[in-house]
Amino acid sequence: MKGEEAILYQEKKGALGVKKNYVYQESTRSFVPLECREDDHDRSERHVVGWLRDVFLPKGYPDSVSPDYLQYQMWDTIQAYCSSIAGALSLRATFEGLGVGEGAATTLAATLTWLLKDGSGMIASIAFAYWRGSQLDCNSKQWRLFADVANDTGHFLRLLGPLLPVPFLAVMCVSAVMMALVGVAGGATRAALTLHQARRDNMADVSAKDGSQETLVNLAALITSLTILPLITSNFLLTWVTFILCVVFHLLANYQAVRSVKMESLNRPRLLYILDKWTMNASVPGIDETNLSEPLLTGAAFIPDFFPFGFRVRLGCSFNRALNQCKSSEENMKEFYLNIMEAFRMDNYVVCGKLAHRQIFITYRQELTTQQELEAFFVAYLCILNFVHVKEGVPLSAEFVAEGLSRTTEVDNIIPLVKRHAQRLFPSFQQELSAKGWNIHRLHLAAGEWRLA
């Protein structure tokens, strides 16, 4: 430009936006865009794609969400589509069971059936939230799958209802209970997964766009249902084949969806897997490996206080209960209490147990921190490994065997010996967790609320 150096800059909207270049034009004394060669078709396509991204994806995608967001949403879209079609088939059977189209049916009977169905669902929602509410955060992937199984069971009962030799009211009430479990477990776990996916304090935006995606999918399923229902509902076999296929694809898509989630927080199944690998290989496994190996259908997520080798470990339990369970019949309660408190006088937790009966109890103090909660879990795990090593001959690497421990060691002395050894190992374990990207400040261990004052 007349021998002078051109002044220009570049910008783009979002991580996926097209770069735009601007150059300073002396004649107009302003920055003007540099024209890029782009035909009308490419420009229109780019605008459409950008508009769809703004409507259905969170602002700032992909930087504003977790790396597993897209894969999860793809599988979630498939499962929502299949579930909607299965729901449409069961809805038709529901109306049939209520007597729609029959001269003997009355609106009052249908209304009472519907109200009783709703009442059963409301009671089930309250009961389930009380029974398993705290578990939904700790094991969100597992309970997400449970919600989908309950959803398909509810649809199945409604579709089967008109054929069963029982009052349709009973079928509707049981189905409503299943759908109520779906509402509680599905809604709560969806919130937990959304919290994991939101990386810019944008949980509301991620949730809203997830709702938009699901609405679009349900609209597509609605159009499909309007097309196929008149064609298949008159054919009993075709109706059931379609329903079963939808259920199978729904469950498979849901399994793949939750399996694709890579959570960095520590719950009991993931932490037990990490400790198992660490004590075997002296190395903490990564986030991807651990999440892929996390059991989704059985194991620690569904068995209360689950630990390996058949042990049950109560976290955050009542100290009074722990004392009564651990003290032997001939042992003086005062002496037992003083021995425990002396062993853990410098800690904000107390670990005691009847190892021979495969029971361990962990009681916390009021001042407990997240790091100390993790340490208590670590101590309990090493106590189990050392017990089965010296008493049952299970192999264990020498670096994890407590100093002074042998086959002749009294069972009551194992926990104090292992505790001192575990506390020496814990800092390196904690450091490796952080180095592998694990969030050690968010523990979902489903601990009880009892605390020593």
Secondary structure, DSSP 4 states (H G I P E B T S, - for coil): -TTSPP-EEEE-SSTTSPPEEEEEETTTTEEEEPP----HHHHHHHHHHHHHHHHHS-TTTTTTB-TTHHHHHHHHHHHHHHHHHHHHHHHHHHHHHTTTT-TT--HHHHHHHHHHHHHHHHHHHHHHHHHHTTHHHHTHHHHHHHHHHHHHHHHHHHHHGGGSSS-HHHHHHHHHHHHHHHHHHHHHHHHHHHHHHBSSS-HHHHHHHHHHHHHHHHHHHHHHHHHHHHHHTT-HHHHHHHHHHHHHHHHHHHHHHHHT----EEEHHHHHHHHHHHHHHSS---HHHHHHHS-SSSSTTTSTTB-GGG-EEEES--HHHHHHHHS-TTS-HHHHHHHHHHHTTTSSEEEEEEGGGTEEEEEEETT--HHHHHHHHHHHHHHHHHHHHHHH-----GGGSPTT--TTS-HHHHHHHHHHHHHHHHHHHHHHHHHTT-EEEEEE------EE-
